[in-house]
Amino acid sequence: MLDVGALADAPRALRTRALRSAATRAGSVPGALSAAHAEALDALVTRWHGQGPVHLPGPVLGSRECGRLVLRAVGAARTPSPGSDPAPHP
């Protein structure tokens, strides 16, 4: 968790570097993390209007909760194995 107030007071270059670092620590793939992802996280800090979570590669979810930016890994959707029937028959 990152304190939104402290991040908002930091210079933009330092803030986006901290956001990218936090995202990779949470499990986001560094090479897949783009400037657009960092910008979306930055919007949760500097332009907060109640927007929903930010989906990052990894998969990692970034959200604003009680004055903190929370980055957490989320489980990948389960893919059925070949030949299996994902839906039960009645």
C-alpha positions as CSV (number, residue, x, y, z in Angstrom):
1,M,0.0,0.0,0.0
2,L,1.2,3.5,-0.9
3,D,0.1,6.7,0.8
4,V,-1.7,8.8,-1.8
5,G,-0.8,12.1,0.0
6,A,2.9,11.4,0.0
7,L,2.8,10.3,-3.7
8,A,0.8,13.3,-4.7
9,D,3.3,15.7,-3.1
10,A,6.3,14.0,-4.9
11,P,7.6,15.3,-8.3
12,R,5.9,13.5,-11.2
13,A,9.1,11.7,-12.3
14,L,9.7,10.3,-8.9
15,R,6.0,9.5,-8.4
16,T,5.7,7.5,-11.7
17,R,9.0,5.7,-10.9
18,A,7.6,4.7,-7.5
19,L,4.4,3.5,-9.1
20,R,6.2,1.4,-11.7
21,S,8.4,-0.1,-9.0
22,A,5.4,-0.9,-6.7
23,A,3.6,-2.5,-9.7
24,T,6.5,-4.8,-10.4
25,R,6.8,-5.7,-6.7
26,A,3.1,-6.7,-6.8
27,G,3.8,-9.0,-9.7
28,S,3.4,-7.0,-12.9
29,V,5.7,-7.9,-15.7
30,P,8.3,-5.0,-16.1
31,G,8.6,-5.4,-19.9
32,A,4.8,-5.3,-20.3
33,L,4.2,-2.3,-18.0
34,S,3.7,0.7,-20.3
35,A,3.7,4.4,-19.8
36,A,-0.1,4.2,-20.2
37,H,-0.3,1.9,-17.2
38,A,1.8,4.2,-15.1
39,E,-0.4,7.1,-16.2
40,A,-3.5,5.3,-15.2
41,L,-2.0,4.6,-11.8
42,D,-0.9,8.2,-11.5
43,A,-4.5,9.3,-12.2
44,L,-5.6,7.3,-9.2
45,V,-3.2,9.5,-7.2
46,T,-3.5,12.9,-8.8
47,R,-6.9,13.0,-10.6
48,W,-9.1,10.9,-8.3
49,H,-12.8,11.0,-9.2
50,G,-14.0,7.7,-7.9
51,Q,-12.8,5.7,-11.0
52,G,-12.5,2.0,-10.9
53,P,-9.4,-0.2,-10.6
54,V,-6.5,-0.2,-13.1
55,H,-5.7,-3.5,-14.7
56,L,-2.0,-4.1,-15.1
57,P,-0.1,-6.9,-16.8
58,G,0.8,-9.8,-14.5
59,P,-2.2,-9.7,-13.8
60,V,-2.1,-7.0,-11.1
61,L,-4.9,-4.7,-10.0
62,G,-4.3,-1.2,-8.8
63,S,-7.1,0.6,-6.8
64,R,-7.5,3.5,-4.4
65,E,-8.8,2.5,-1.0
66,C,-9.1,4.8,2.0
67,G,-6.4,7.3,0.9
68,R,-4.0,4.5,-0.1
69,L,-3.0,3.1,-3.5
70,V,-3.3,-0.7,-3.3
71,L,-1.6,-3.0,-5.8
72,R,-2.4,-6.7,-5.6
73,A,-1.9,-9.7,-7.8
74,V,-5.2,-11.2,-9.0
75,G,-5.7,-14.9,-9.9
76,A,-5.7,-15.7,-13.6
77,A,-8.9,-17.2,-15.0
78,R,-8.9,-20.9,-15.2
79,T,-8.6,-22.3,-18.7
80,P,-10.2,-25.7,-19.3
81,S,-7.9,-28.4,-20.5
82,P,-8.4,-29.7,-24.0
83,G,-11.2,-32.2,-24.2
84,S,-12.8,-31.2,-20.9
85,D,-16.3,-29.9,-20.7
86,P,-16.3,-26.6,-18.8
87,A,-20.1,-26.6,-18.3
88,P,-21.9,-29.4,-16.5
89,H,-24.8,-31.1,-18.3
90,P,-28.2,-31.0,-16.6
